[in-house]
Amino acid sequence: MSSTVQTHAPHAHSPHEHSGVAHAAEPKTNYLTANYGWKSWVFSVDHKRIALMYLFTIAFMILVGGVFALLVRLELATPAGDLLQSENYNKIFTMHGVVMVFFFLIPGVPAVLGNFLLPIMIGAKDLAFPKINLLSYYVFLVGILLTLTAAAMGGVDTGWTFYTPYSSTYANSQVALAAVAVFITGFSSILTGLNFVVTVHKMRAPGMTWFRLPLFVWANYATGLIILLSTPVVAITIVLVALERLFHIGVFDPAYGGDPVLFQHMFWFYSHPAVYIMILPAMGVISELIAAFSKKRVFGYPVVAFSSLAIAVIGFFVWGHHMFVSGQSTYAGVVFSVITMLVAVPSAIKVFNWVSTMYKGDVLLSTPMCYAIAFLGLFTVGGLTGIFLGTMGLDIHMHDTYFVVAHFHYVMVGGMVTAFWGGLHFWWPKMFGRMYPEAIGRVAAALMFIGFNMTFFPQFILGYMGMPRRYHFYPEEWQVLNLVSTLGATLLGISYLLPMIYLPWSLKFGKVAGKNPWGAKGLEWEADSPPTTFNFDKTPIVTEEAYAYPEGARHQPEAKVV
Amino acid sequence: MSSEHSHPHITPIKIYLAVFATLIAGTWLTYWVAYKDFGWLNTPVAMAIAIVKAGVVVLYFMHVKWQSKLTMLYAAGGFVWLLTLFAFTLQDYFTRSWLPVYE
């Protein structure tokens, strides 16, 4: 079959029309078996294969970032620098941040689940620009290779935020290389975001109106908008740092007439919306999980859809809340603080509506739903502590303490990562046609919830007591809480390793999944498991909303057996 | 490309040349006004010329003039967002001196 997926290539599904007799006796092929050999993967423009390449690459980066996290927590188990001294500790937490933010949290849900599912959910054969999709993967890979090279050549010690003057005047590590890596990785995001936006506008199947779209698609669309509008700014910022270093054009360095705080403005103009790039697709996943396992339409569907757009828009006007103690004008701080309170509203709408969706639904506590419920609790804690930090007066006390570290880990790890695992379990049978082992899946989800809270809840207390982030030593009276955190991190690590073992195991030994193992609504469950190369044998005609569950729908009795 | 893509607009070379001439003229104009003193208008004048030049590039070289309303909306959206970057950053710089300084 030709590789130009975008055209209306007729799908050859009736073997007797062709002379290819060999096909006749074989079962229907899917995207995994359509062709073989390494070239069929590395040059593939199939969104599903690209999604899998992203999945394996990102899984590797989770392990890399996880090792850095482990080193940080091991060092913090004792008050003194037993394992790492300041210089190396700075590099380790910086690499943990860079790897996790740019190579897992940002691309995690959109590039893996979004790439795989978005075209199927809207009834399309592929994304609008399949070749650009492949390009985005390779650009991403180049970014990773440069980052790992920077790490191997001595690392970076500025923190993942690359604040000037650490990253300019006082740079004493591989800052330039790491900055180039981030610059390049940004283009990978832009290409994915562009693809999603154009695809949702142009490729919806007949009858797939905007208000029939699954909320996962809405969330990824909103994410695409944020990516397109914000990512270029971080690229420009990196270019400006380079221009200043090379040609002494005064931008950020006061010696040349610049202002270091300007870097923070430009950096957070990207990086605050980037927080929503990370969490919005995860929220989309949660909408799907809660609807499917409550057997109900998402409560207030249009409001949840618009809340994604509201978060995307308002999220752009709050960046100054990262800069309350930076020397930013107090008046600007007040404005940013007020708008920060506003962005809590659409997030809260989502949480309330998810809970309302579960109300009187037939809630089935399978593994993905366990992750979804864990998300609700953890994200709410993360979101509400964000309100503490967005309050300008309180932030002066909390700024750069472990309270901040705990807050954003609750949102990012408790939120995005939990949703990622939930979504991966939920769509695993769709992606590979096999079920994961349910019992151990629930154990992993429960262990994650316990380990996560053990890791990060003590950090709220530590931060409130004044323990600053980014130091490898602390007074001895804080050791108990730090030790609890390190033990929790170990449990958390195990809970993340479990699916990395049993999911690949299930590829061979898992129960074969039918088209729709969950009895869920949505176009992706009408495609084969795994789907064929062009997803559907013929373009589906959509006649109902994505969550058209009948009133009082129940799960099949056999679904409740573990 | 698929049949969904309607025929792309073909711009006559004449228009490209006219745009090119406009841009060169704009560059000379920028150079010329740089040596005049308009007082506080110095920056606005230079920015006005630059905006006209950028507008011509976006409309003609980047073909936005012949695109759908949706594409125009997206192109305009980028500039609106750029303005928010400037506006919200400047609200910091313009108000920094408002706070009283206690010796």
HADDOCK unambig.tbl for C-alpha pairs under 7 A between the chains (distance, minus, plus):
assign (segid A and resid 6 and name CA) (segid B and resid 2 and name CA) 6.86 0.50 0.50
assign (segid A and resid 7 and name CA) (segid B and resid 1 and name CA) 6.80 0.50 0.50
assign (segid A and resid 7 and name CA) (segid B and resid 2 and name CA) 4.93 0.50 0.50
assign (segid A and resid 229 and name CA) (segid B and resid 78 and name CA) 6.23 0.50 0.50
assign (segid A and resid 229 and name CA) (segid B and resid 81 and name CA) 6.91 0.50 0.50
assign (segid A and resid 265 and name CA) (segid B and resid 89 and name CA) 6.50 0.50 0.50
assign (segid A and resid 328 and name CA) (segid B and resid 92 and name CA) 5.99 0.50 0.50
assign (segid A and resid 329 and name CA) (segid B and resid 92 and name CA) 5.07 0.50 0.50
assign (segid A and resid 329 and name CA) (segid B and resid 95 and name CA) 5.94 0.50 0.50
assign (segid A and resid 329 and name CA) (segid B and resid 96 and name CA) 4.43 0.50 0.50
assign (segid A and resid 331 and name CA) (segid B and resid 95 and name CA) 6.45 0.50 0.50
assign (segid A and resid 332 and name CA) (segid B and resid 91 and name CA) 5.82 0.50 0.50
assign (segid A and resid 332 and name CA) (segid B and resid 92 and name CA) 5.01 0.50 0.50
